[in-house]
Each structure stands twice: as C-alpha cells, then as structure tokens.
Amino acid sequence: MNKIEANKHAWGLLSEDHYNHFKTKLSENSYEFNPIVKKEIGDISGKKVLHLQCNTGADTIMLAKMGATVTGVDLVPGNVHFAKELAKDLGVTNVDFSI
C-alpha cells in the first residue's frame, strides 16, 4: 500500500467516530466554526463554496448554515458517506458531498 492509500485508510478508520462526535456537537449547538476563518470569509450568503478535505462534513455544514450552497470534497469514501449522513440527520439541504 502506498503512502496516499495508507493515509486514506487511516482516516477511513476514524470516519464513523468523527461522524458520531460531530453529530452530537452539532445537535447540541455546541460546535463552533473557527471564528478567525469566519471573520476572514465574511458574509457568504447566496454564494457557492467548495470545501476541500471536508472530513465528515461538520465545517461544510456550518458553511451551509451561514447561507452558502456548499460542496464538500474528501478523498476518503467513508468520510463522504458519513458527511452525507450528517447533513441528512441535521436536515441541511444546501450542501452536497463528493469524492
């Protein structure tokens, strides 16, 4: 297994745990988008945003909640699967995820 595939595999082992963690945090409204990044990007309402290496989608969903239409991309199939589940669980529809 090459280094890239080994890295993808390692992240894939964490996908479900990340999903469960972020689902709890987002459901409790206790997850905060990085305030420095939020200040730098400003108002994104009505904009289209591409979020690279989105993991299981927590920040991608936060960007969508800020009013953007967001596409999250990740190299790990498990991350994309659980990102889609997280968005569905939270009822966030202005977001999509892809490999």
Buried (B, 14 or more C-beta within 10 A) or exposed (E): EEEEEEEBEEBBEBBBEBBEBBBEEBEEEEBEBEEEEBEEBEEBEEBEBEBEEBBBBBBBBBBBBBBBBBBBBBBBEBBBBBBBBBBEBBEBEBBBBEE
